[in-house]
């Protein structure tokens, strides 16, 4: 029996409760509190987290990302999707691609490493839905801009998962130029296969759920399908995250009471999110700070520039107010859960383990920056469009 492991989990939960409560008084987001706590408790700090837990961070990441993807998929019911319209499709696609393109170029100019640049770029497209949603709720923001912001966040996470799946296939093949086309072909198959698997699992979940009567049984059934679907996707070399997203979207369109699935998962997901962010922080390498400061600055500037420029580029194809084009990209600054999870996955498969660690540490570091200042920028953009 590894008592150190049990001790570590208890320490993480209790410490997170205390630290987040204290830092909340200084307007520090809970996600940032968890990351900072992870740095303090991990090898870079007091080294109080059991190594066995740290070694399983990639598994925890897959689980948490699958849950996040499942909850995000709720937005893709037929009714919600028709409300979004082509405007959001264009804006979200272009701002996602804008971040990917400019981060790729910026980091490549600085490092000269195309695989490293693409790996960071594949993580940059996603926006933290939690931070944006919490800011919108805090301001009680209403109106077209707030609706467009929420829809763009949901869609840009979908685009980011697709882009990530394609680039991850390239990373797994060590960037060999001869295999680049085959890599992207494999990535496309991975995406299509994940979507098909997710739809089949979503249909099955909807059918089986009709026999469930109690709330507790529904929670067990939903989590069971999320975990089983993710595990099966991994066995089949498919994207577990995309498959979970597709399963959720299928449930949303098939089951008339799909909200029950999502409400049940939300009742238990907080401890998993907490553990996920603390462990991500624990993997942060303080010794890399001098290098991360330079590359991190390039990543932060190019990611923000890409999202802002991408919204303007998308605005060429759709009719949106000038104020929306000027502020939507700014509002998409927050970076957290999805980005962190993708970074952990990249780090676990990157050909050079040391470089993979640098990627993860860089995303952890920039996430702290984005989570401290991102919600402020979102708040600024919302206020500019509601006054």
C-alpha positions in Angstrom: 0.0 0.0 0.0 1.5 3.4 -1.0 0.5 5.6 1.9 2.5 8.4 0.3 0.1 8.5 -2.6 -3.0 8.8 -0.4 -1.3 11.5 1.6 -0.4 13.4 -1.5 -4.0 13.4 -2.8 -5.3 14.5 0.6 -2.7 17.2 0.8 -3.5 18.5 -2.7 -7.3 18.8 -2.1 -7.0 20.4 1.3 -4.2 22.8 0.3 -6.1 23.8 -2.8 -9.1 24.7 -0.8 -7.1 26.9 1.5 -4.9 28.5 -1.1 -7.7 29.3 -3.6 -9.8 30.7 -0.8 -7.0 33.1 0.2 -6.0 34.1 -3.3 -9.6 34.6 -4.3 -9.6 37.7 -2.0 -7.0 39.2 -4.4 -9.1 38.4 -7.5 -6.8 35.5 -8.5 -8.7 32.9 -10.6 -9.0 29.4 -9.0 -7.2 27.8 -11.9 -4.2 30.0 -11.4 -4.3 29.2 -7.7 -4.2 25.5 -8.4 -1.3 25.8 -10.8 0.7 27.9 -8.4 0.0 25.4 -5.6 1.2 22.6 -7.9 4.5 24.4 -8.5 4.9 24.9 -4.7 4.1 21.2 -3.9 6.0 19.7 -6.8 9.7 18.9 -7.4 10.4 22.6 -8.1 9.1 23.5 -4.7 8.7 21.4 -1.5 8.5 18.1 -3.4 5.5 16.8 -1.4 3.7 15.1 -4.3 4.2 11.4 -4.7 6.1 10.6 -8.0 3.5 7.9 -8.8 0.8 10.5 -9.1 3.0 12.7 -11.3 3.8 9.8 -13.6 0.0 9.3 -14.1 -0.6 13.0 -15.1 -1.1 12.1 -18.8 -3.8 9.6 -17.9 -5.5 12.2 -15.6 -5.2 14.7 -18.4 -7.0 12.4 -20.9 -9.8 11.8 -18.4 -10.3 15.5 -17.6 -10.1 16.6 -21.3 -12.6 13.9 -22.2 -15.0 15.3 -19.6 -14.4 18.9 -20.7 -15.0 17.8 -24.3 -18.2 16.1 -23.3 -19.5 19.2 -21.6 -18.5 21.4 -24.5 -20.4 19.2 -26.9 -23.6 20.2 -25.3 -23.5 23.4 -27.3 -23.8 21.5 -30.6 -27.4 20.6 -30.5 -29.3 21.3 -33.7 -31.0 24.3 -32.2 -27.9 25.9 -30.8 -25.9 25.3 -33.9 -28.6 26.9 -36.1 -28.5 29.9 -33.9 -24.7 30.2 -34.3 -24.9 30.5 -38.0 -22.1 30.9 -40.5 -20.8 34.1 -38.9 -19.5 32.2 -35.9 -18.2 29.4 -38.1 -16.0 31.8 -40.1 -14.9 33.9 -37.1 -14.0 30.9 -34.9 -12.2 29.2 -37.7 -10.1 32.2 -38.7 -9.2 33.2 -35.1 -8.1 29.6 -34.4 -6.0 29.4 -37.6 -4.7 32.9 -36.9 -3.3 31.9 -33.6 -1.8 28.7 -35.1 -0.2 30.4 -38.0 1.3 33.3 -36.1 2.6 31.2 -33.2 4.2 28.8 -35.7 5.9 31.7 -37.5 6.9 33.6 -34.4 8.4 30.6 -32.5 10.1 29.2 -35.6 11.8 32.6 -36.3 13.1 32.5 -32.7 14.0 28.7 -32.4 14.5 27.5 -36.0 12.7 24.2 -35.0 9.6 23.6 -37.1 8.4 20.6 -35.1 8.7 22.5 -31.8 6.9 25.5 -33.4 4.0 23.4 -34.7 3.6 21.6 -31.4 3.2 24.9 -29.6 1.0 26.3 -32.3 -1.4 23.3 -32.1 -2.0 24.1 -28.5 -2.5 27.9 -29.0 -5.9 27.9 -30.8 -8.0 26.8 -27.8 -9.6 29.3 -25.4 -10.6 28.6 -21.8 -14.4 28.2 -21.8 -14.5 28.2 -18.0 -12.8 31.6 -17.7 -15.0 33.2 -20.4 -18.2 31.7 -19.0 -17.4 32.8 -15.4 -16.6 36.4 -16.7 -19.9 36.6 -18.7 -21.8 35.4 -15.6 -20.1 37.7 -13.3 -21.0 40.7 -15.4 -24.4 39.2 -16.2 -23.6 40.2 -19.8 -26.4 40.0 -22.3 -26.8 40.8 -26.0 -25.4 39.8 -29.3 -21.7 40.2 -28.5 -21.9 38.0 -25.3 -23.8 35.3 -27.3 -21.2 35.5 -30.2 -18.3 35.3 -27.7 -19.8 32.1 -26.0 -20.5 30.5 -29.4 -17.0 31.3 -30.7 -15.4 29.8 -27.6 -17.3 26.5 -28.1 -16.4 26.4 -31.8 -12.8 27.4 -31.4 -12.2 24.5 -29.0 -13.6 22.2 -31.7 -11.3 23.6 -34.3 -8.4 23.4 -32.0 -9.0 19.7 -31.3 -9.1 19.0 -35.1 -5.9 21.1 -35.7 -4.3 19.4 -32.7 -5.1 15.9 -34.0 -3.5 16.6 -37.4 -0.3 18.1 -35.9 -0.1 15.4 -33.2 0.1 12.8 -36.0 3.1 14.7 -37.4 4.7 14.9 -34.0 4.3 11.1 -33.4 6.2 10.5 -36.7 9.1 12.6 -35.5 8.7 15.2 -38.2 10.3 13.0 -41.0 9.6 15.0 -44.2 9.0 11.8 -46.2 6.2 10.9 -43.8 4.5 14.3 -43.5 1.7 13.6 -46.0 1.2 10.2 -44.5 1.1 11.8 -41.1 -1.6 14.2 -42.0 -3.5 11.4 -43.7 -3.3 9.4 -40.5 -4.5 12.5 -38.6 -7.5 12.8 -40.9 -8.4 9.2 -40.4 -8.1 9.7 -36.6 -10.5 12.6 -36.7 -13.1 10.8 -38.9 -12.8 7.6 -36.9 -13.2 9.5 -33.6 -16.3 11.3 -34.8 -17.9 8.0 -36.0 -17.0 6.2 -32.7 -18.4 9.2 -30.7 -21.7 9.2 -32.6 -22.2 5.5 -32.1 -21.4 5.8 -28.4 -23.7 8.8 -28.0 -26.6 6.9 -29.7 -25.9 3.9 -27.4 -25.8 6.1 -24.3 -29.1 7.7 -25.3 -30.8 4.3 -25.8 -29.4 2.7 -22.6 -30.3 5.8 -20.5 -34.0 5.1 -21.0 -33.7 2.2 -18.5 -32.1 4.4 -15.8 -34.4 5.8 -13.1 -32.2 7.4 -10.4 -29.8 10.4 -10.6 -26.9 8.4 -9.1 -27.3 5.6 -11.7 -27.4 8.2 -14.5 -24.1 9.7 -13.2 -22.5 6.2 -13.1 -23.8 5.5 -16.6 -22.6 8.8 -18.1 -19.1 8.6 -16.5 -18.8 5.0 -17.5 -19.5 5.9 -21.2 -17.1 8.8 -21.1 -14.3 6.6 -19.7 -15.1 3.6 -21.9 -15.4 5.8 -25.0 -12.0 7.5 -24.3 -10.3 4.1 -23.6 -11.7 2.5 -26.7 -10.6 5.5 -28.8 -7.1 5.2 -27.4 -7.0 1.5 -28.2 -8.1 2.2 -31.8 -5.5 5.0 -32.1 -8.2 7.7 -32.4 -8.6 11.0 -30.6 -10.2 10.4 -27.2 -11.1 14.1 -26.9 -12.8 14.4 -30.3 -14.6 11.2 -29.7 -15.9 12.5 -26.4 -17.0 15.7 -28.1 -18.8 13.8 -30.8 -20.5 11.5 -28.3 -21.8 14.6 -26.4 -23.0 16.3 -29.6 -24.8 13.1 -30.6 -26.5 12.8 -27.2 -27.6 16.5 -27.4 -29.3 15.9 -30.7 -30.8 12.5 -29.9 -32.0 12.7 -26.3 -34.8 15.2 -25.5 -33.5 15.3 -21.9 -29.8 15.5 -22.7 -29.3 18.2 -20.0 -29.5 15.5 -17.4 -26.3 13.9 -18.6 -24.4 17.2 -18.4 -25.8 18.2 -15.0 -24.8 14.9 -13.5 -21.2 15.2 -14.7 -20.9 18.8 -13.5 -21.9 17.6 -10.0 -18.6 15.7 -9.6 -16.1 17.2 -12.0 -14.6 19.9 -9.7 -12.1 17.6 -7.8 -10.8 16.2 -11.1 -10.2 19.7 -12.5 -8.4 20.6 -9.3 -6.2 17.6 -9.5 -5.5 18.2 -13.1 -4.3 21.8 -12.7 -2.3 21.1 -9.6 -0.4 18.2 -11.3 0.2 20.3 -14.4 1.8 23.0 -12.1 3.8 20.3 -10.4 5.5 19.4 -13.7 6.7 23.0 -14.2 10.5 23.3 -14.4 11.8 26.4 -12.6 15.3 25.8 -14.1 13.8 26.6 -17.5 12.5 30.0 -16.6 15.3 32.0 -18.4 14.5 30.2 -21.7 10.8 30.1 -21.1 10.7 33.9 -20.5 11.9 34.6 -24.1 10.0 31.9 -25.9 6.9 32.5 -23.6 6.9 36.2 -24.6 6.9 35.3 -28.3 4.1 32.7 -27.7 1.9 35.2 -25.8 2.3 38.0 -28.2 1.9 35.9 -31.4 -1.1 34.0 -29.9 -3.0 37.2 -29.1 -2.0 38.8 -32.4 -3.2 35.7 -34.2 -6.6 35.7 -32.5 -7.1 39.5 -33.1 -6.0 39.3 -36.7 -8.0 36.1 -37.3 -11.2 37.8 -36.2 -10.5 40.7 -38.6 -9.8 38.2 -41.4 -13.0 36.2 -40.7 -14.9 39.5 -40.7 -14.1 39.9 -44.3 -16.5 37.0 -45.1 -19.3 37.9 -42.7 -21.1 41.1 -41.8 -20.3 41.9 -38.2 -20.1 45.3 -36.4 -16.7 47.0 -36.4 -16.8 47.1 -32.5 -17.2 43.3 -32.5 -14.2 42.8 -34.8 -12.2 45.1 -32.6 -13.0 43.3 -29.4 -13.8 39.7 -30.0 -10.2 38.6 -30.4 -9.2 40.3 -27.2 -12.0 38.6 -25.3 -10.6 35.2 -26.4 -7.4 35.6 -24.4 -7.9 33.1 -21.5 -6.0 29.9 -21.8 -6.4 27.0 -19.4 -7.9 23.5 -19.3 -7.9 22.4 -22.9 -4.5 24.0 -23.6 -2.9 22.4 -20.5 -4.3 19.0 -21.4 -3.1 19.2 -25.0 0.4 20.2 -23.7 0.6 17.2 -21.4 -0.4 14.9 -24.4 2.3 16.6 -26.6 4.9 16.2 -23.9 4.2 12.5 -23.5 4.6 11.7 -27.2 7.3 14.2 -28.3 10.4 12.5 -29.7 12.8 14.3 -27.4 11.5 14.0 -23.8 13.5 17.1 -22.6 11.9 19.2 -25.3 8.5 17.8 -24.4 9.1 19.0 -20.9 9.9 22.4 -22.1 6.7 22.6 -24.1 4.6 21.6 -21.0 6.5 24.0 -18.8 6.0 26.8 -21.3 2.3 26.3 -21.5 2.0 26.1 -17.7 3.9 29.4 -17.4 1.9 31.2 -20.1 -1.4 29.8 -18.7 -0.6 31.6 -15.4 -0.2 34.8 -17.4 -3.3 34.3 -19.5 -5.4 33.3 -16.5 -4.3 36.4 -14.5 -4.8 38.9 -17.3 -7.1 37.0 -19.7 -10.3 37.4 -17.7 -9.6 41.1 -17.4 -9.3 41.4 -21.2 -12.6 39.5 -21.6 -14.2 41.8 -19.1 -12.9 44.8 -20.9 -14.2 43.5 -24.3 -17.7 42.7 -22.8 -18.0 46.1 -21.2 -17.0 47.9 -24.4 -19.8 46.1 -26.2 -22.5 46.4 -23.6 -22.2 50.2 -23.0 
